[in-house]
Amino acid sequence: MSETDDIQALRTERVLRIAEDTLRERLIAISPQIKADVELMAKVIREMVDLEREKLGLDNPRGKIKLAPNNDKDSPGDPDLIGTGRVAGRYYAAAAWLTNDDGIQISLLPRKQK
């Protein structure tokens, strides 16, 4: 390797070292902003998820089913009562049969959301 090549290699190494130092300083300078942006995005995403869970009723496992007499009952296998309702954020079609021991047997069939 000639003296010119050595000088060129030394210059290249210095330029790269300066570029590396500059890059390191820039990353340090913008890191707090990146962290703040990520925290803000995470907060927005959490709020969106909470809003969707609230809209869908996923955090409230309760619900109501409204039943009415089945006026179209033609055979003993047809339900005595029919209706609709919403439980834990899901919509259901309901059918109920009165049992011989004074109980009620209810069947729920998931429906598409309104």
Buried (B, 14 or more C-beta within 10 A) or exposed (E): EEEEEEEEEEEEEEEEEEEEEEEEEEEEEEEEEEEEEEEEEEEEEEEEEEEEEEEEBEEEEEBEBEBEEBEEEEEEEEBBBBBBBBBEBBBBBBBBBEEEEEEEEBEBEEBEEE
